[in-house]
Amino acid sequence: MEEIGSSEVTRSLRDIPPSHYIFKIEPFSQLSKALLDTEVQSYESDIFEASGYKWRLSLYPNGDEKRNGKGYISLYLVIAETSKLPLGWEVNVNFKLFVYNQIQDKYLTIQDTNGKVNRFHGMTTEWGFPQLLSLSTFSDPSNGYLVLDKCMFGAEVFVLNYSGGAEFLSFKELDIIHTWKIEKFSSLVDKFITSDVFTAESCKWILCLYPKGSSEEKDKYLSLYLRLYNGEEFPPERKLYAHYSLCIRNQHNGKHKKFTGGSWFSATSHFGYGDSTLFSLTDLRDSSKGFLVNDTLIVECKVIVVSESAEAVLVISIVIVEILRN
């Protein structure tokens, strides 16, 4: 046993998998990088149901520093959809969290000592372990928790015979290129124009270009954004990560104009993400610079990593998009 905060924690190994929820990540390093790139500490899983209530797992791959979790994997159980619960609600919970040991084919079980009951209510909506497992122990493949950059977590809440959902967080490498050629650029009169829809696995995207700028920099810069086209098909709470590079091709040489960033897309991110000051209109209109040739502008998109979602196995979609071609 070890002391974490004000409660004692017990760790043990067992053969039986978690009854309520499984959360598989592959590759784990990509999730850590995605969170670091966007300065987000935690990733929240899809909602799962156990004992008549809705829950999430909140994972801190790089540790929850605010609760003394630096140098550890931090993992919490979070009650979800609390707005649907009656005024003054309170839920008393006994739960276990898990990390799968791939070498021993066993589940490391982490729980409060002596079956402590945790009270979830309006002021406290999550409980868990800021020091679930040290990063040094977790990251060493010989210990079995992170092997070939794959890992799996789990949870049990109340009823152990409940058949719950599963989540598979995966990253798939692709090589999909989308080229958008915009002719008669100087005659464009609309505030913005969009590219054809292009698909990477189950995710659909469009590019949105503002020929005269989209913000306070209007009439000074060209603005370009990446948008998730089929976001309405995803659950409202689901977030989809994209690392992307926006590029206006130089048609005379390889000195393209680029912007690189990382963002979390969702059903509500209707305006997309990109750069409102991507390129000066003065430089763009200078034909000697090679970006606008024969009144034609060229934008290209290369999708390099994508994940897909499925109904049978709950999949959190995470996409990394690079808009350029060298």
DONUDO-44165 format. One record per residue (C-alpha): residue number from 0; residue in one letter; x, y, z. Coordinates in steps of 0.5 Angstrom, whole numbers. Last residue first. Example, Ala and Ser with C-alpha at 12.3 -4.5 7.8 and 13.67 -1.06 7.14 Angstrom:
2
[site 1; "S"; [27; -2; 14]]
[site 0; "A"; [25; -9; 16]]
END
This chain:
326
[site 325; "N"; [15; 38; -102]]
[site 324; "R"; [7; 37; -101]]
[site 323; "L"; [3; 41; -96]]
[site 322; "I"; [-3; 41; -92]]
[site 321; "E"; [-1; 36; -86]]
[site 320; "V"; [-7; 33; -83]]
[site 319; "I"; [-6; 29; -76]]
[site 318; "V"; [-13; 26; -74]]
[site 317; "I"; [-16; 23; -68]]
[site 316; "S"; [-22; 19; -68]]
[site 315; "I"; [-24; 16; -61]]
[site 314; "V"; [-27; 9; -63]]
[site 313; "L"; [-33; 6; -59]]
[site 312; "V"; [-33; -1; -62]]
[site 311; "A"; [-39; -3; -65]]
[site 310; "E"; [-41; 4; -67]]
[site 309; "A"; [-34; 5; -71]]
[site 308; "S"; [-30; 11; -71]]
[site 307; "E"; [-23; 12; -76]]
[site 306; "S"; [-16; 14; -74]]
[site 305; "V"; [-12; 19; -79]]
[site 304; "V"; [-5; 20; -80]]
[site 303; "I"; [-1; 23; -86]]
[site 302; "V"; [-7; 27; -90]]
[site 301; "K"; [-3; 31; -95]]
[site 300; "C"; [-7; 38; -97]]
[site 299; "E"; [-5; 42; -103]]
[site 298; "V"; [-7; 49; -105]]
[site 297; "I"; [-6; 52; -112]]
[site 296; "L"; [-7; 60; -114]]
[site 295; "T"; [-9; 61; -121]]
[site 294; "D"; [-9; 68; -124]]
[site 293; "N"; [-4; 66; -130]]
[site 292; "V"; [1; 65; -124]]
[site 291; "L"; [-1; 67; -117]]
[site 290; "F"; [4; 65; -112]]
[site 289; "G"; [11; 66; -116]]
[site 288; "K"; [14; 72; -113]]
[site 287; "S"; [14; 76; -120]]
[site 286; "S"; [6; 76; -120]]
[site 285; "D"; [6; 81; -114]]
[site 284; "R"; [-2; 80; -112]]
[site 283; "L"; [0; 75; -107]]
[site 282; "D"; [6; 80; -104]]
[site 281; "T"; [0; 85; -103]]
[site 280; "L"; [-5; 80; -101]]
[site 279; "S"; [0; 78; -95]]
[site 278; "F"; [-1; 71; -94]]
[site 277; "L"; [-3; 67; -88]]
[site 276; "T"; [-6; 72; -84]]
[site 275; "S"; [-12; 69; -81]]
[site 274; "D"; [-9; 62; -80]]
[site 273; "G"; [-12; 56; -79]]
[site 272; "Y"; [-17; 52; -75]]
[site 271; "G"; [-25; 50; -77]]
[site 270; "F"; [-31; 55; -77]]
[site 269; "H"; [-36; 50; -75]]
[site 268; "S"; [-32; 47; -69]]
[site 267; "T"; [-38; 45; -65]]
[site 266; "A"; [-38; 38; -68]]
[site 265; "S"; [-31; 37; -66]]
[site 264; "F"; [-24; 39; -68]]
[site 263; "W"; [-18; 39; -63]]
[site 262; "S"; [-12; 43; -66]]
[site 261; "G"; [-5; 43; -68]]
[site 260; "G"; [-1; 48; -72]]
[site 259; "T"; [3; 49; -78]]
[site 258; "F"; [3; 55; -83]]
[site 257; "K"; [6; 55; -90]]
[site 256; "K"; [8; 59; -96]]
[site 255; "H"; [12; 55; -101]]
[site 254; "K"; [19; 57; -103]]
[site 253; "G"; [20; 51; -107]]
[site 252; "N"; [20; 55; -114]]
[site 251; "H"; [16; 58; -119]]
[site 250; "Q"; [9; 56; -117]]
[site 249; "N"; [10; 57; -110]]
[site 248; "R"; [5; 53; -107]]
[site 247; "I"; [0; 56; -101]]
[site 246; "C"; [1; 51; -95]]
[site 245; "L"; [-3; 50; -89]]
[site 244; "S"; [0; 45; -84]]
[site 243; "Y"; [-4; 40; -80]]
[site 242; "H"; [-4; 37; -73]]
[site 241; "A"; [-11; 35; -72]]
[site 240; "Y"; [-14; 32; -66]]
[site 239; "L"; [-22; 30; -66]]
[site 238; "K"; [-26; 31; -60]]
[site 237; "R"; [-32; 28; -58]]
[site 236; "E"; [-37; 31; -53]]
[site 235; "P"; [-43; 32; -59]]
[site 234; "P"; [-42; 25; -61]]
[site 233; "F"; [-40; 25; -68]]
[site 232; "E"; [-44; 25; -75]]
[site 231; "E"; [-45; 33; -74]]
[site 230; "G"; [-37; 33; -75]]
[site 229; "N"; [-38; 31; -82]]
[site 228; "Y"; [-34; 37; -86]]
[site 227; "L"; [-28; 38; -81]]
[site 226; "R"; [-25; 45; -83]]
[site 225; "L"; [-18; 47; -85]]
[site 224; "Y"; [-17; 54; -85]]
[site 223; "L"; [-14; 59; -90]]
[site 222; "S"; [-14; 67; -90]]
[site 221; "L"; [-11; 72; -95]]
[site 220; "Y"; [-8; 78; -92]]
[site 219; "K"; [-9; 86; -92]]
[site 218; "D"; [-16; 87; -95]]
[site 217; "K"; [-19; 84; -88]]
[site 216; "E"; [-14; 84; -82]]
[site 215; "E"; [-19; 85; -77]]
[site 214; "S"; [-22; 78; -79]]
[site 213; "S"; [-23; 73; -85]]
[site 212; "G"; [-18; 76; -90]]
[site 211; "K"; [-19; 78; -98]]
[site 210; "P"; [-19; 71; -101]]
[site 209; "Y"; [-22; 68; -95]]
[site 208; "L"; [-21; 60; -96]]
[site 207; "C"; [-24; 54; -93]]
[site 206; "L"; [-21; 47; -94]]
[site 205; "I"; [-26; 42; -93]]
[site 204; "W"; [-25; 35; -89]]
[site 203; "K"; [-29; 28; -89]]
[site 202; "C"; [-27; 23; -84]]
[site 201; "S"; [-28; 16; -84]]
[site 200; "E"; [-22; 14; -88]]
[site 199; "A"; [-19; 21; -90]]
[site 198; "T"; [-24; 24; -95]]
[site 197; "F"; [-24; 30; -99]]
[site 196; "V"; [-30; 35; -100]]
[site 195; "D"; [-28; 40; -105]]
[site 194; "S"; [-25; 46; -103]]
[site 193; "T"; [-29; 52; -100]]
[site 192; "I"; [-30; 59; -102]]
[site 191; "F"; [-30; 66; -98]]
[site 190; "K"; [-33; 73; -98]]
[site 189; "D"; [-35; 71; -105]]
[site 188; "V"; [-33; 76; -110]]
[site 187; "L"; [-27; 72; -114]]
[site 186; "S"; [-25; 75; -120]]
[site 185; "S"; [-18; 76; -118]]
[site 184; "F"; [-17; 68; -117]]
[site 183; "K"; [-19; 66; -124]]
[site 182; "E"; [-17; 59; -122]]
[site 181; "I"; [-17; 56; -116]]
[site 180; "K"; [-13; 49; -116]]
[site 179; "W"; [-14; 45; -110]]
[site 178; "T"; [-10; 39; -109]]
[site 177; "H"; [-11; 33; -104]]
[site 176; "I"; [-6; 28; -102]]
[site 175; "I"; [-7; 22; -98]]
[site 174; "D"; [-1; 18; -96]]
[site 173; "L"; [-4; 15; -89]]
[site 172; "E"; [-2; 13; -82]]
[site 171; "K"; [-7; 10; -78]]
[site 170; "F"; [-7; 12; -70]]
[site 169; "S"; [-12; 9; -66]]
[site 168; "L"; [-16; 10; -59]]
[site 167; "F"; [-20; 4; -58]]
[site 166; "E"; [-26; 4; -54]]
[site 165; "A"; [-30; -1; -51]]
[site 164; "G"; [-37; -1; -48]]
[site 163; "G"; [-40; -5; -42]]
[site 162; "S"; [-43; -11; -40]]
[site 161; "Y"; [-45; -11; -33]]
[site 160; "N"; [-43; -17; -29]]
[site 159; "L"; [-39; -12; -24]]
[site 158; "V"; [-44; -8; -22]]
[site 157; "F"; [-41; -2; -18]]
[site 156; "V"; [-36; 2; -23]]
[site 155; "E"; [-30; -2; -26]]
[site 154; "A"; [-25; 1; -30]]
[site 153; "G"; [-20; 0; -36]]
[site 152; "F"; [-13; 2; -39]]
[site 151; "M"; [-10; -1; -45]]
[site 150; "C"; [-3; 0; -48]]
[site 149; "K"; [1; 0; -54]]
[site 148; "D"; [7; 4; -56]]
[site 147; "L"; [10; -3; -58]]
[site 146; "V"; [9; -5; -51]]
[site 145; "L"; [7; 0; -45]]
[site 144; "Y"; [5; -4; -39]]
[site 143; "G"; [9; -10; -40]]
[site 142; "N"; [15; -8; -35]]
[site 141; "S"; [20; -10; -40]]
[site 140; "P"; [17; -4; -44]]
[site 139; "D"; [19; 1; -39]]
[site 138; "S"; [15; 7; -40]]
[site 137; "F"; [10; 5; -35]]
[site 136; "T"; [15; 4; -29]]
[site 135; "S"; [19; 11; -31]]
[site 134; "L"; [12; 14; -32]]
[site 133; "S"; [10; 12; -25]]
[site 132; "L"; [3; 9; -24]]
[site 131; "L"; [-3; 11; -22]]
[site 130; "Q"; [0; 17; -18]]
[site 129; "P"; [-6; 22; -19]]
[site 128; "F"; [-11; 17; -18]]
[site 127; "G"; [-18; 17; -18]]
[site 126; "W"; [-24; 21; -16]]
[site 125; "E"; [-29; 26; -21]]
[site 124; "T"; [-35; 30; -20]]
[site 123; "T"; [-34; 33; -13]]
[site 122; "M"; [-38; 40; -12]]
[site 121; "G"; [-44; 37; -15]]
[site 120; "H"; [-44; 30; -12]]
[site 119; "F"; [-40; 24; -13]]
[site 118; "R"; [-38; 21; -6]]
[site 117; "N"; [-33; 15; -6]]
[site 116; "V"; [-34; 9; -2]]
[site 115; "K"; [-27; 6; 1]]
[site 114; "G"; [-27; -2; -1]]
[site 113; "N"; [-21; -3; 5]]
[site 112; "T"; [-16; 1; 1]]
[site 111; "D"; [-18; 5; -5]]
[site 110; "Q"; [-17; 1; -12]]
[site 109; "I"; [-12; 0; -17]]
[site 108; "T"; [-12; -7; -21]]
[site 107; "L"; [-6; -9; -25]]
[site 106; "Y"; [-9; -13; -30]]
[site 105; "K"; [-6; -20; -33]]
[site 104; "D"; [-3; -22; -39]]
[site 103; "Q"; [4; -23; -36]]
[site 102; "I"; [7; -19; -42]]
[site 101; "Q"; [2; -15; -44]]
[site 100; "N"; [0; -12; -37]]
[site 99; "Y"; [-6; -8; -37]]
[site 98; "V"; [-7; -2; -33]]
[site 97; "F"; [-14; -2; -29]]
[site 96; "L"; [-18; 3; -25]]
[site 95; "K"; [-23; 0; -19]]
[site 94; "F"; [-29; 3; -17]]
[site 93; "N"; [-34; 4; -10]]
[site 92; "V"; [-39; 9; -12]]
[site 91; "N"; [-44; 14; -8]]
[site 90; "V"; [-48; 18; -12]]
[site 89; "E"; [-51; 25; -10]]
[site 88; "W"; [-56; 29; -13]]
[site 87; "G"; [-58; 36; -10]]
[site 86; "L"; [-62; 38; -16]]
[site 85; "P"; [-64; 31; -20]]
[site 84; "L"; [-59; 29; -25]]
[site 83; "K"; [-59; 31; -33]]
[site 82; "S"; [-54; 36; -32]]
[site 81; "T"; [-50; 31; -29]]
[site 80; "E"; [-48; 28; -36]]
[site 79; "A"; [-42; 25; -34]]
[site 78; "I"; [-39; 22; -27]]
[site 77; "V"; [-31; 22; -28]]
[site 76; "L"; [-27; 17; -26]]
[site 75; "Y"; [-19; 19; -26]]
[site 74; "L"; [-13; 17; -28]]
[site 73; "S"; [-6; 20; -27]]
[site 72; "I"; [1; 17; -31]]
[site 71; "Y"; [6; 19; -26]]
[site 70; "G"; [12; 24; -26]]
[site 69; "K"; [8; 30; -24]]
[site 68; "G"; [2; 27; -21]]
[site 67; "N"; [2; 32; -15]]
[site 66; "R"; [-5; 34; -16]]
[site 65; "K"; [-4; 40; -20]]
[site 64; "E"; [2; 36; -24]]
[site 63; "D"; [-3; 31; -27]]
[site 62; "G"; [2; 27; -30]]
[site 61; "N"; [4; 26; -38]]
[site 60; "P"; [-1; 21; -40]]
[site 59; "Y"; [-7; 25; -36]]
[site 58; "L"; [-13; 20; -37]]
[site 57; "S"; [-20; 22; -35]]
[site 56; "L"; [-24; 16; -36]]
[site 55; "R"; [-32; 18; -37]]
[site 54; "W"; [-38; 16; -34]]
[site 53; "K"; [-46; 15; -35]]
[site 52; "Y"; [-50; 13; -29]]
[site 51; "G"; [-55; 7; -29]]
[site 50; "S"; [-50; 2; -25]]
[site 49; "A"; [-45; 3; -31]]
[site 48; "E"; [-46; 7; -37]]
[site 47; "F"; [-40; 9; -42]]
[site 46; "I"; [-38; 16; -44]]
[site 45; "D"; [-33; 17; -49]]
[site 44; "S"; [-26; 18; -46]]
[site 43; "E"; [-23; 24; -43]]
[site 42; "Y"; [-16; 26; -45]]
[site 41; "S"; [-12; 31; -40]]
[site 40; "Q"; [-6; 36; -40]]
[site 39; "V"; [-8; 40; -46]]
[site 38; "E"; [-3; 45; -48]]
[site 37; "T"; [-5; 44; -56]]
[site 36; "D"; [2; 41; -58]]
[site 35; "L"; [3; 37; -51]]
[site 34; "L"; [-4; 34; -52]]
[site 33; "A"; [-2; 31; -59]]
[site 32; "K"; [5; 29; -56]]
[site 31; "S"; [2; 25; -51]]
[site 30; "L"; [-3; 22; -56]]
[site 29; "Q"; [2; 20; -61]]
[site 28; "S"; [6; 17; -56]]
[site 27; "F"; [1; 12; -54]]
[site 26; "P"; [1; 9; -61]]
[site 25; "E"; [-4; 6; -60]]
[site 24; "I"; [-9; 7; -54]]
[site 23; "K"; [-14; 2; -51]]
[site 22; "F"; [-20; 4; -46]]
[site 21; "I"; [-24; -2; -44]]
[site 20; "Y"; [-30; -1; -40]]
[site 19; "H"; [-35; -4; -35]]
[site 18; "S"; [-33; -11; -33]]
[site 17; "P"; [-25; -10; -33]]
[site 16; "P"; [-21; -16; -35]]
[site 15; "I"; [-20; -22; -31]]
[site 14; "D"; [-13; -25; -29]]
[site 13; "R"; [-12; -21; -23]]
[site 12; "L"; [-6; -17; -21]]
[site 11; "S"; [-6; -12; -14]]
[site 10; "R"; [-5; -5; -12]]
[site 9; "T"; [-8; -2; -6]]
[site 8; "V"; [-9; 5; -5]]
[site 7; "E"; [-9; 9; 2]]
[site 6; "S"; [-13; 16; 2]]
[site 5; "S"; [-11; 23; 4]]
[site 4; "G"; [-6; 25; -2]]
[site 3; "I"; [-3; 18; -4]]
[site 2; "E"; [0; 14; 1]]
[site 1; "E"; [2; 7; -1]]
[site 0; "M"; [0; 0; 0]]
END
